[in-house]
């Protein structure tokens, strides 16, 4: 059994953790601010925990 699977099965584990990134506002579609300036691209990094239940997929 590999170490990742062992850790996943521990009672205090949050389960499977997966890192993701999402980028938006790439030229020519930058985010327009109220002041009229544009910003972008914007990259958001986040993690998901566990596995989605079959009825939620």
DSSP file (Angstrom, degrees, kcal/mol; ACC not computed):
  #  RESIDUE AA STRUCTURE BP1 BP2  ACC     N-H-->O    O-->H-N    N-H-->O    O-->H-N    TCO  KAPPA ALPHA  PHI   PSI    X-CA   Y-CA   Z-CA
    1    1 A X              0   0    0      0, 0.0     2,-0.1     0, 0.0     0, 0.0   0.000 360.0 360.0 360.0 131.0    0.0    0.0    0.0
    2    2 A X     >  -     0   0    0      1,-0.1     4,-2.0     4,-0.0     5,-0.1  -0.344 360.0-111.6 -77.6 162.6    1.5    3.4   -0.9
    3    3 A X  H  > S+     0   0    0      1,-0.2     4,-2.6     2,-0.2     5,-0.2   0.847 114.7  55.7 -63.0 -36.8    1.9    6.2    1.6
    4    4 A X  H  > S+     0   0    0      1,-0.2     4,-2.1     2,-0.2    -1,-0.2   0.917 108.9  46.9 -63.5 -42.7   -0.8    8.4    0.0
    5    5 A X  H  > S+     0   0    0      2,-0.2     4,-1.2     1,-0.2    -1,-0.2   0.893 111.6  52.1 -65.9 -38.6   -3.4    5.7    0.3
    6    6 A X  H  < S+     0   0    0     -4,-2.0     3,-0.5     1,-0.2     4,-0.3   0.935 110.8  46.9 -61.6 -46.9   -2.4    5.0    3.9
    7    7 A X  H >< S+     0   0    0     -4,-2.6     3,-1.4     1,-0.2    -1,-0.2   0.880 107.6  57.1 -63.3 -38.3   -2.7    8.7    4.8
    8    8 A X  H 3< S+     0   0    0     -4,-2.1    -1,-0.2     1,-0.3    -2,-0.2   0.807 105.4  51.9 -61.8 -30.6   -6.1    8.9    3.0
    9    9 A X  T 3< S+     0   0    0     -4,-1.2    -1,-0.3    -3,-0.5    -2,-0.2   0.453  82.0 113.6 -89.8  -0.7   -7.4    6.1    5.2
   10   10 A X  S X  S-     0   0    0     -3,-1.4     3,-1.7    -4,-0.3     5,-0.1  -0.463  73.8-125.3 -70.6 143.5   -6.4    7.7    8.6
   11   11 A X  T 3  S+     0   0    0      1,-0.3    -1,-0.1    -2,-0.1    -4,-0.0   0.776 109.7  47.6 -63.0 -26.8   -9.4    8.7   10.8
   12   12 A X  T 3  S+     0   0    0      2,-0.0    -1,-0.3     3,-0.0     2,-0.2   0.322  88.7 114.6 -95.5   9.2   -8.2   12.4   11.1
   13   13 A X    <   -     0   0    0     -3,-1.7     3,-0.1     1,-0.1    -5,-0.1  -0.518  62.2-146.1 -80.0 144.6   -7.6   12.7    7.3
   14   14 A X        -     0   0    0      1,-0.3     2,-0.2    -2,-0.2    -1,-0.1   0.526  48.5-128.9 -81.9  -6.2   -9.6   15.2    5.2
   15   15 A X        +     0   0    0     -8,-0.2    -1,-0.3    -5,-0.1     2,-0.2  -0.617  62.3   7.3  96.0-156.1   -9.2   12.7    2.4
   16   16 A X        -     0   0    0     -2,-0.2    34,-3.4    -3,-0.1     2,-0.5  -0.449  64.4-163.1 -66.6 127.1   -8.1   13.3   -1.2
   17   17 A X  E     -A   49   0A   0     32,-0.2     2,-0.4    -2,-0.2    32,-0.2  -0.969   7.5-175.6-116.5 125.3   -6.7   16.9   -1.7
   18   18 A X  E     -A   48   0A   0     30,-2.4    30,-2.5    -2,-0.5     2,-0.3  -0.981  15.9-142.0-125.1 128.8   -6.4   18.2   -5.2
   19   19 A X  E     +A   47   0A   0     -2,-0.4     2,-0.3    28,-0.2    28,-0.2  -0.681  24.3 178.8 -88.4 141.9   -4.9   21.6   -6.2
   20   20 A X  E     -A   46   0A   0     26,-2.9    26,-2.1    -2,-0.3     2,-0.3  -0.931  15.2-156.9-136.3 158.6   -6.4   23.5   -9.1
   21   21 A X  E     -A   45   0A   0     -2,-0.3     2,-0.4    24,-0.2    24,-0.2  -0.981   3.7-168.7-133.6 151.1   -5.9   26.9  -10.8
   22   22 A X  E     -A   44   0A   0     22,-2.2    22,-3.0    -2,-0.3     2,-0.4  -0.984   5.9-165.0-139.2 126.3   -8.3   29.0  -12.8
   23   23 A X  E     +A   43   0A   0     -2,-0.4     2,-0.3    20,-0.2    20,-0.2  -0.939  15.4 161.3-116.5 133.0   -7.2   31.9  -15.0
   24   24 A X  E     +A   42   0A   0     18,-2.6    18,-3.2    -2,-0.4    17,-0.5  -0.900  47.1  56.2-139.1 170.9   -9.5   34.6  -16.4
   25   25 A X        +     0   0    0     -2,-0.3     6,-0.2    16,-0.2     2,-0.2   0.788  63.9 164.6  76.6  29.2   -9.3   38.1  -17.7
   26   26 A X    >   -     0   0    0      3,-0.2     3,-3.0    14,-0.1    -1,-0.2  -0.542  46.7 -53.9 -75.9 144.9   -6.7   37.2  -20.4
   27   27 A X  T 3  S+     0   0    0      1,-0.4    -1,-0.1     2,-0.2    13,-0.0  -0.316 128.0  22.6 -55.9 137.3   -6.3   39.9  -23.2
   28   28 A X  T 3  S+     0   0    0     -3,-0.1    -1,-0.4     2,-0.0     2,-0.1  -0.916 125.2  55.6 -94.6  18.5   -8.4   41.1  -24.8
   29   29 A X  S <  S+     0   0    0     -3,-3.0    -4,-0.2     2,-0.0    -2,-0.2  -0.231  71.5 158.3-106.5  42.9  -11.0   40.1  -22.1
   30   30 A X        -     0   0    0      1,-0.1     2,-0.4    10,-0.1    10,-0.2  -0.166  52.1 -93.9 -61.9 160.9   -9.4   41.8  -19.1
   31   31 A X  E     -B   39   0B   0      8,-2.6     8,-2.2    -6,-0.2     2,-0.5  -0.658  38.3-138.8 -78.4 127.0  -11.6   42.7  -16.1
   32   32 A X  E     -B   38   0B   0     -2,-0.4     6,-0.2     6,-0.2     2,-0.2  -0.774  15.7-150.0 -91.0 124.0  -12.9   46.3  -16.4
   33   33 A X    >   -     0   0    0      4,-3.2     3,-1.9    -2,-0.5    -1,-0.0  -0.491  27.4-108.9 -88.4 162.3  -12.9   48.2  -13.1
   34   34 A X  T 3  S+     0   0    0      1,-0.3    -1,-0.1    -2,-0.2    -2,-0.0   0.805 118.8  60.5 -60.0 -29.6  -15.4   50.9  -12.2
   35   35 A X  T 3  S-     0   0    0      2,-0.1    -1,-0.3     1,-0.1     3,-0.1   0.551 121.1-107.9 -76.7  -6.0  -12.6   53.5  -12.5
   36   36 A X  S <  S+     0   0    0     -3,-1.9    -2,-0.1     1,-0.4     2,-0.1   0.258  80.2 123.1  99.8 -12.4  -12.2   52.5  -16.2
   37   37 A X        -     0   0    0     -5,-0.1    -4,-3.2     1,-0.0    -1,-0.4  -0.437  52.8-136.0 -80.5 159.0   -8.9   50.7  -15.8
   38   38 A X  E     -B   32   0B   0     -6,-0.2     2,-0.3    -2,-0.1    -6,-0.2  -0.901  16.8-170.1-114.9 144.0   -8.5   47.0  -16.8
   39   39 A X  E     -B   31   0B   0     -8,-2.2    -8,-2.6    -2,-0.4     2,-0.2  -0.963  19.9-168.6-129.4 151.8   -6.7   44.3  -14.9
   40   40 A X        +     0   0    0      1,-0.4   -15,-0.2    -2,-0.3   -14,-0.1  -0.747  40.2  30.8 151.3 164.7   -5.8   40.8  -16.0
   41   41 A X        -     0   0    0    -17,-0.5     2,-0.5    -2,-0.2    -1,-0.4   0.615  59.9-171.4 -71.7 156.7   -4.9   38.0  -16.3
   42   42 A X  E     -A   24   0A   0    -18,-3.2   -18,-2.6    -3,-0.2     2,-0.5  -0.976   4.5-164.0-119.4 126.4   -6.1   36.9  -12.9
   43   43 A X  E     -A   23   0A   0     -2,-0.5     2,-0.5   -20,-0.2   -20,-0.2  -0.954   0.9-163.4-115.1 128.1   -5.2   33.4  -11.6
   44   44 A X  E     -A   22   0A   0    -22,-3.0   -22,-2.2    -2,-0.5     2,-0.4  -0.916   3.7-159.7-108.0 132.4   -7.0   31.8   -8.7
   45   45 A X  E     +A   21   0A   0     -2,-0.5     2,-0.3   -24,-0.2   -24,-0.2  -0.940  21.7 158.5-111.7 135.4   -5.5   28.8   -6.9
   46   46 A X  E     -A   20   0A   0    -26,-2.1   -26,-2.9    -2,-0.4     2,-0.4  -0.958  29.2-133.3-149.4 165.0   -7.7   26.6   -4.7
   47   47 A X  E     -A   19   0A   0     -2,-0.3     2,-0.4   -28,-0.2   -28,-0.2  -0.946  10.2-152.8-122.8 144.5   -7.9   23.1   -3.3
   48   48 A X  E     -A   18   0A   0    -30,-2.5   -30,-2.4    -2,-0.4     2,-0.4  -0.889  12.7-146.7-112.3 150.1  -10.7   20.6   -3.3
   49   49 A X  E     -A   17   0A   0     -2,-0.4   -32,-0.2   -32,-0.2   -34,-0.1  -0.950  51.1 -17.3-122.1 134.0  -11.1   17.9   -0.6
   50   50 A X  S    S-     0   0    0    -34,-3.4     2,-0.4    -2,-0.4   -35,-0.1  -0.258  88.6 -57.7  77.7-161.9  -12.5   14.4   -0.9
   51   51 A X        -     0   0    0     -2,-0.0     2,-0.1    -3,-0.0     3,-0.1  -0.974  50.4-110.9-125.7 134.8  -14.6   13.0   -3.7
   52   52 A X        -     0   0    0     -2,-0.4     5,-0.1     1,-0.1    -2,-0.0  -0.420  41.3-104.5 -66.0 136.4  -18.0   14.3   -4.8
   53   53 A X    >>  -     0   0    0     -2,-0.1     3,-2.3     1,-0.1     4,-0.6  -0.305  30.1-113.9 -60.8 144.8  -20.9   12.0   -3.9
   54   54 A X  G >4 S+     0   0    0      1,-0.3     3,-0.9     2,-0.2    -1,-0.1   0.828 116.2  55.5 -52.9 -36.9  -22.3   10.1   -7.0
   55   55 A X  G 34 S+     0   0    0      1,-0.2    -1,-0.3     2,-0.1    -2,-0.1   0.631 107.4  51.2 -73.6 -11.0  -25.6   11.9   -6.8
   56   56 A X  G <4        0   0    0     -3,-2.3    -1,-0.2     1,-0.2    -2,-0.2   0.481 360.0 360.0-101.0  -5.9  -23.8   15.3   -7.0
   57   57 A X    <<        0   0    0     -3,-0.9    -1,-0.2    -4,-0.6    -2,-0.1   0.482 360.0 360.0 -73.9 360.0  -21.6   14.6  -10.1
